[in-house]
């Protein structure tokens, strides 16, 4: 133990006063900025060594966004909105845009004037850059460097109170930035740009940044606090413009749309304004041209252009305009220890996670770690529900067209799965970085709509379904098929013939259920026979006849599918109740299910054929499901039922009865059947049977 005599308290103390409890060392002018520098996140600046080499836009890419930003900042006409928010999902070049703008403005420095006031690039894996603790100090230091008039005033504030750097961010903002600006003539001061990139990467509070923590669940509060600091700064009419770039997180979007911000912000949706495929093509062609110059060829080996145009086009389609994915592919292919030609070939013709080389590829490891970081941002208590929603998204990927918004699709999945309205959207709140814009709908006039892309790139779906990549965040698409098929059956339990209204559409969840139930059931692969036989009786609890009538009465929408394919009710190993299921075709419950579905289909046809008003409505409105199902049913009869047994086929007899009672309806039905057959490719060997069946139906008994 050290004796008290050897201790010198307050040795060399200066400016000490116990009466006012104010005591601080005298920081000289030459050391004031050095002291401030020590409390800055220097790695967050655009030209820091920590970020070297900084990513910037490939020449000629992201030009629309760059022009919009420069045009907004250079605008002389007032009133000019002081904030611009550039938003885009993960991997669409926000940081490269921020870096390019910073470089361009820095290059315009003329004498003592630099149009670039300050830059901060947040980064969630950096302890100095993933929290706001150094945010104000870093801005103040850069203002002292870029705005000469402020330097002595900021130095004075630090000399007067060195402890200012440990006070609240709001106090720091007032003393280090607002008061210095207020002490100079700002009317004639030129406007300067402040660039804040990766606001969504600011995930820890000041207190939490001092302890080891994977993710702080108050990141929303932290990011809003940063925005409020900037709003306070702007409210003093200081000559600064603020360029803020982030993912389209709901809480950031909501704050920018709030009363305090909405009239001050110009919004640029980078995902929408740029031609991403064109930018990716320009980038990839330049990079592959560079790589091609490094290739070694054996004597006599074909040295034709590499990559081929076919390979380039296949790669462009695979990237889907996702620049981060394209850059990852380039880094993966450009491996000095392997053959770039073979690596590119594997990328094009194999699903990335299926190859060991890709799983362990450093570039792809970075991409998958980004996805894991995004998944970690979901609170622990919500992850089970998050997995369920993601499983259902994967399971239903072909059930929605691009004309449907993500938010509308999720509301429907909530209804089918029995969740509270809006629950799916809420649990995905943390995943907007990889989601297609939730309210975005493609042109409703597109004559060839494709399936809805829930995610901005298919690599995220591949990541989710590959456990060695997603680890604890892996999901099982099969569970999605199971829940959706059972949810559809539950929705169908409310359907009766009395609930069907001629000429009108049912609620959207009823349409979805009757059109997709059979498909979900067909692709579901139960874990064992016990599980399957537990759920099979659910089919018997539905008025399937009424559900089929409802399906056949629906107006055409994407995708155009037969809601009750013949493989559901024809016996054999190919039956959809048996195929890919852990159960024998001879199982009594399976036999019961096939018979039940077959009877229900027949009863539905008979009901329509003996209810002229309903049949007239279907034919007049050109319902494609009726035409397809009736055509397939009659084709199956013509090829699998002997002519001698046609007299016992009740649907055939109902059609023949229609000939005499409502001949015009009969003619229209048969015309649609023949048109359908002629539009499809059927085996010519069955043509005589089909002709014989049509002759039988038209024979006047």
C-alpha positions, 0 to 999 in steps of 0.5 A, spaced: 500 500 500 502 506 498 503 511 504 499 518 504 505 522 504 507 520 497 501 522 494 500 529 491 493 531 490 491 536 485 499 537 483 499 542 478 492 544 478 490 550 474 483 554 474 481 551 480 475 553 484 471 549 489 466 554 490 463 553 483 466 546 483 469 548 476 476 546 475 479 544 468 486 544 465 488 550 461 488 547 454 492 552 449 489 554 443 494 550 439 492 544 443 484 545 443 483 542 436 488 536 437 484 535 444 477 535 440 480 530 434 482 525 440 474 525 441 472 524 434 470 518 430 476 519 425 474 513 421 467 515 419 470 521 415 470 520 407 477 520 406 479 516 413 485 511 412 480 506 416 475 506 410 481 506 405 480 504 399 473 507 399 468 505 395 465 510 389 461 509 383 464 506 377 464 511 372 458 512 368 453 509 373 448 512 378 448 518 374 441 520 375 442 520 383 448 524 382 445 529 378 439 530 382 444 531 389 448 536 385 442 539 382 439 540 389 445 542 393 447 547 387 440 550 387 440 558 388 432 559 388 429 559 395 426 556 399 430 550 398 429 544 402 435 543 407 435 536 407 435 530 402 434 523 404 437 518 399 434 511 400 435 504 397 435 497 400 442 494 402 447 493 396 444 498 391 450 503 392 448 508 397 455 509 400 458 509 393 454 515 391 455 518 398 463 517 397 463 520 390 459 526 392 464 527 397 470 526 392 467 531 387 465 537 392 472 536 395 475 537 389 472 543 388 475 546 394 478 553 392 482 557 397 479 557 404 472 555 401 470 548 401 463 546 399 464 540 403 462 541 410 463 535 413 462 527 412 460 521 417 460 514 414 456 510 420 458 502 420 455 497 424 461 493 425 466 499 428 465 501 435 467 508 433 462 508 427 456 504 430 454 509 435 452 517 436 457 518 441 462 522 437 457 524 432 457 532 434 465 532 436 466 529 429 462 534 425 465 540 430 472 538 428 470 538 421 467 544 421 473 547 424 477 545 418 472 547 413 470 553 415 475 558 417 471 563 421 469 557 426 475 555 428 477 560 433 470 560 436 470 552 436 477 552 440 474 557 445 469 553 446 473 547 448 478 551 452 473 554 456 470 547 458 474 541 456 469 536 459 464 539 453 465 532 449 463 528 455 456 532 456 450 530 452 450 530 445 444 536 445 449 540 449 455 539 445 451 541 439 449 547 442 456 549 445 460 546 439 456 548 433 450 552 434 453 558 438 460 558 434 455 559 428 451 564 431 457 568 433 459 570 426 456 573 420 452 567 416 448 571 412 454 572 407 456 565 408 456 560 402 452 554 403 456 547 405 454 540 404 454 535 410 454 528 408 451 523 413 451 516 410 449 509 413 444 512 418 441 505 419 448 503 421 448 507 427 445 501 432 448 503 439 446 508 444 452 512 447 451 508 453 451 501 450 457 503 445 461 502 451 459 495 453 460 489 448 453 487 445 451 484 438 445 489 437 442 494 441 434 494 440 433 501 441 437 503 435 430 506 432 431 511 438 438 512 436 437 514 429 431 518 430 436 522 435 441 523 430 435 526 425 433 530 431 440 533 432 440 535 425 433 538 425 435 542 431 442 545 427 437 546 421 432 550 425 438 556 427 438 557 419 445 555 419 448 555 412 448 547 411 445 542 407 444 535 409 445 529 405 442 523 408 443 516 406 440 510 409 436 504 408 428 505 407 427 503 415 420 504 417 422 509 423 426 513 419 421 514 413 416 515 418 420 521 422 422 524 415 414 524 414 412 527 420 410 534 421 417 537 423 420 534 417 416 533 411 416 540 408 424 540 409 426 534 405 427 532 398 427 524 397 430 520 392 429 513 391 435 510 389 432 503 387 427 507 383 430 512 379 436 508 376 437 503 371 440 498 375 441 493 370 444 498 365 449 500 371 451 493 373 452 491 365 457 497 364 460 495 371 461 488 369 463 489 362 469 493 364 471 489 370 471 482 366 475 486 360 480 487 366 480 480 368 480 477 361 487 481 360 490 477 366 488 470 363 493 465 361 492 460 355 495 454 353 498 453 347 493 452 341 487 453 346 481 457 344 482 465 345 475 467 343 472 473 347 471 471 354 466 472 357 461 470 351 455 475 350 451 469 352 455 468 359 454 476 360 447 476 359 446 470 363 450 474 369 446 480 368 439 477 369 442 473 375 444 480 378 437 483 377 441 490 378 443 488 384 450 492 384 453 489 391 451 482 388 455 484 381 461 486 385 461 480 389 461 476 383 467 480 380 471 479 387 469 471 387 471 470 380 477 474 380 481 469 384 488 469 383 488 461 386 483 459 381 481 459 374 476 465 373 473 462 367 471 456 371 468 460 377 464 464 372 461 458 369 459 455 376 456 462 378 451 462 372 449 454 372 449 453 379 445 456 385 451 459 389 450 456 395 450 449 392 458 450 391 463 449 396 467 454 393 462 459 393 460 458 401 467 459 403 468 464 398 471 471 402 467 475 397 460 471 398 462 470 406 461 478 406 455 478 403 452 473 407 455 476 413 451 482 411 444 478 411 446 475 418 447 482 421 440 484 418 437 478 421 440 479 428 437 486 428 430 483 429 429 482 437 430 475 440 422 475 442 420 476 435 424 471 431 420 465 431 414 469 428 419 472 423 421 465 421 414 463 420 413 469 415 419 468 411 417 461 410 410 463 408 413 468 403 418 463 400 412 458 399 407 463 396 412 466 391 409 464 385 402 466 388 402 473 387 404 477 381 408 484 380 402 488 380 401 486 388 405 490 393 409 487 398 404 490 404 398 487 400 401 480 400 403 480 407 396 482 409 393 476 405 398 471 408 396 474 415 389 472 414 390 466 411 395 464 417 390 466 422 395 472 424 392 479 427 392 484 421 399 487 420 403 482 424 407 480 418 409 487 416 411 489 423 415 483 424 419 484 418 420 491 420 427 490 421 428 487 414 426 493 409 433 493 407 432 486 403 425 487 402 422 490 395 419 497 397 413 495 401 408 499 397 411 498 390 406 496 385 409 495 377 405 497 371 398 494 372 398 494 364 404 490 363 401 484 359 406 479 361 406 480 369 411 475 373 411 473 380 412 478 385 419 479 388 419 479 395 426 480 396 431 485 392 435 479 390 434 472 390 441 471 394 437 473 400 432 467 399 438 462 397 441 464 404 435 463 408 434 456 405 441 454 406 443 453 414 450 453 413 450 460 411 444 463 415 446 458 421 440 460 426 436 464 422 435 458 417 428 457 415 424 451 412 420 452 406 416 446 407 413 449 414 410 454 409 407 450 405 404 446 410 401 452 414 398 455 408 395 449 405 392 448 412 390 456 413 387 455 406 382 449 408 380 453 414 378 459 410 374 455 405 370 452 411 366 458 410 364 457 403 357 454 402 353 454 395 349 460 399 355 464 400 357 464 392 354 471 389 353 470 381 358 475 378 361 478 384 368 477 387 369 474 394 373 476 399 381 476 397 383 471 402 377 466 399 380 467 392 387 465 394 384 459 398 380 456 393 385 457 387 392 455 391 390 450 396 391 444 392 398 447 390 400 448 397 398 441 399 401 438 393 408 441 394 408 439 401 412 434 404 410 431 411 416 429 415 413 422 416 406 418 415 403 420 422 404 427 421 401 427 414 395 422 416 393 427 422 392 433 417 389 429 411 382 429 415 382 436 414 380 436 407 373 432 409 371 438 414 370 443 408 364 443 403 369 442 397 363 442 392 362 449 394 369 451 394 370 448 387 364 452 384 367 458 387 373 457 384 370 456 377 366 462 378 372 467 379 375 472 374 381 471 371 387 473 375 395 471 375 397 466 375 392 462 371 392 455 374 387 450 374 385 450 382 383 443 382 388 439 377 385 432 375 392 429 379 388 430 385 382 425 384 385 420 379 388 414 382 395 411 382 402 413 385 402 420 381 396 422 385 397 429 389 395 426 395 400 420 394 406 423 390 412 425 395 408 423 401 410 418 406 404 414 405 402 408 401 397 409 395 393 403 398 392 407 405 385 407 406 385 414 408 388 416 402 383 412 398 377 416 402 381 422 400 381 421 393 374 419 392 372 425 396 375 430 392 373 426 385 366 426 388 366 433 390 369 435 383 363 431 379 358 434 384 361 441 382 360 440 375 353 437 375 351 443 380 353 448 374 350 444 369 344 444 372 343 451 374 343 455 368 343 462 371 350 460 374 353 457 368 350 463 364 354 467 368 361 463 368 360 463 360 359 470 359 364 472 364 369 467 360 372 464 367 378 460 365 378 456 371 371 453 368 374 452 361 380 449 364 377 444 369 372 442 365 376 440 359 381 436 363 376 432 366 373 430 359 380 429 357 381 424 363 374 421 362 376 420 354 382 417 356 381 413 362 374 410 362 371 405 357 366 407 352 361 402 355 362 406 362 360 413 359 353 412 361 354 411 368 359 418 368 354 423 371 357 429 369 357 426 362 349 425 363 348 432 365 352 435 359 347 431 355 341 433 358 344 440 357 343 439 350 336 438 350 334 443 355 339 449 354 342 447 347 345 454 346 349 453 353 351 446 351 354 449 345 358 454 348 361 449 353 363 444 348 366 450 344 370 452 350 373 445 351 375 444 344 378 451 344 382 449 350 384 442 347 386 445 341 391 450 345 394 445 349 399 439 346 395 433 347 398 426 345 395 425 338 394 417 340 388 420 344 385 424 338 380 419 336 377 418 343 376 425 344 372 426 338 368 420 340 367 423 346 364 429 343 360 425 338 357 421 344 355 428 348 352 431 342 348 425 340 340 426 341 338 420 346 
